[in-house]
Amino acid sequence: QEHVIAYKELGMRQLADGTVAVVMLAADLEGCFADDHYRGCMDLGLVSGKSLFQLYFERLIRLKRLVARHQQLRGGSKASRTDVHVAVYVMTNHLNHDTVVSYVKGHGCFGIP
């Protein structure tokens, strides 16, 4: 239990310092489904109509809030989620790169600058 807390603390510190990044793999080896929609871009059938990319980017926004709050609690700084930069890399392949980039940009990067 103690080591879990220590690793969480380390992770939050590294995210706040910008020494780690989030990597998403979008290199769908199965290719695309109908109408050139790759799995990450597709509606998952949820009531919200969200895609995997949208869900992941929303989680990143939540992570930024958690890191900002962690900074406030630990260091006393008044950091907001906009002060926290979490580098995000989306790995694609030559078959889906343009589709994925167009989809993510077309949705305003789901609120991630």
matplotlib code that plots the C-alpha trace (Angstrom):
import matplotlib.pyplot as plt

x = [0.0, 2.8, 4.6, 1.3, 1.1, 4.8, 4.4, 1.3, 3.2, 6.1, 3.8, 2.0, 5.4, 6.7, 3.5, 3.7, 7.4, 6.7, 9.2, 6.7, 4.1, 1.0, 1.2, -1.9, -1.5, -3.8, -2.0, -5.0, -3.6, -7.0, -7.5, -10.6, -14.3, -16.9, -16.6, -12.9, -13.7, -10.9, -11.8, -10.6, -12.8, -16.0, -19.0, -18.8, -22.5, -22.6, -25.5, -23.1, -22.1, -18.4, -15.5, -12.4, -10.4, -12.9, -13.0, -9.2, -8.9, -11.5, -9.5, -6.4, -8.3, -9.3, -5.6, -4.6, -7.0, -5.7, -2.1, -3.0, -4.8, -1.9, 0.4, -1.8, -2.0, 1.7, 3.4, 0.9, 1.0, -2.2, -1.8, -4.8, -5.4, -4.4, -1.0, -0.3, 1.0, 0.8, 2.5, 0.3, 1.5, -0.8, 1.0, -0.6, 0.5, 0.7, -2.8, -4.7, -2.5, -4.5, -7.9, -6.9, -5.3, -8.3, -10.7, -8.9, -8.3, -11.9, -13.0, -10.8, -8.4, -11.3, -10.2, -6.5, -4.3]
y = [0.0, 2.4, 1.8, 2.5, 6.0, 6.6, 5.7, 7.9, 10.8, 10.2, 10.1, 13.3, 15.1, 13.9, 15.0, 18.4, 18.7, 17.7, 14.8, 12.2, 12.1, 10.2, 8.1, 6.8, 4.1, 4.6, 2.2, 0.0, -3.1, -4.3, -1.3, 0.7, -0.2, 1.1, 4.6, 4.9, 5.1, 3.8, 2.3, 5.3, 7.6, 5.5, 6.0, 3.2, 2.9, 4.7, 7.0, 9.9, 8.9, 9.4, 7.8, 6.3, 9.4, 11.6, 9.5, 9.4, 13.2, 13.8, 11.6, 13.7, 16.9, 15.2, 14.2, 17.8, 18.8, 16.2, 17.2, 20.9, 20.0, 17.8, 20.8, 23.0, 20.5, 19.7, 22.9, 25.5, 26.9, 28.2, 26.2, 25.7, 22.9, 25.4, 25.8, 22.1, 20.8, 17.1, 16.2, 13.9, 11.8, 9.9, 7.2, 6.4, 4.5, 5.4, 4.1, 6.0, 9.1, 11.6, 10.3, 10.4, 13.8, 15.2, 13.7, 14.9, 18.4, 18.5, 18.1, 20.8, 18.3, 17.6, 20.6, 19.7, 22.6]
z = [0.0, 0.8, -2.5, -4.4, -2.7, -3.4, -7.1, -7.4, -5.8, -8.2, -11.2, -10.2, -9.7, -13.0, -14.8, -13.1, -14.1, -17.7, -17.6, -18.8, -21.5, -22.5, -25.6, -27.5, -30.0, -33.0, -35.4, -36.1, -37.7, -38.8, -41.0, -41.0, -40.8, -43.1, -44.5, -43.5, -39.8, -37.6, -34.2, -32.2, -34.3, -34.1, -32.0, -29.4, -29.0, -25.7, -24.9, -25.2, -28.7, -27.7, -29.5, -27.9, -28.7, -27.1, -24.0, -23.7, -24.3, -21.6, -19.2, -20.0, -19.1, -15.8, -15.3, -15.8, -13.1, -10.7, -11.3, -10.7, -7.5, -6.4, -7.0, -4.9, -2.0, -2.0, -3.0, -2.1, -5.7, -7.2, -10.4, -12.5, -15.1, -17.8, -16.1, -16.3, -19.6, -20.3, -23.5, -25.6, -28.6, -30.8, -32.8, -36.1, -39.2, -42.9, -43.5, -40.8, -40.1, -42.2, -41.0, -37.3, -37.5, -39.4, -36.8, -33.8, -35.2, -36.5, -32.9, -31.6, -30.0, -27.6, -25.5, -25.2, -26.4]

ax = plt.figure().add_subplot(projection="3d")
ax.plot(x, y, z, "-o")
ax.set_aspect("equal")
plt.show()
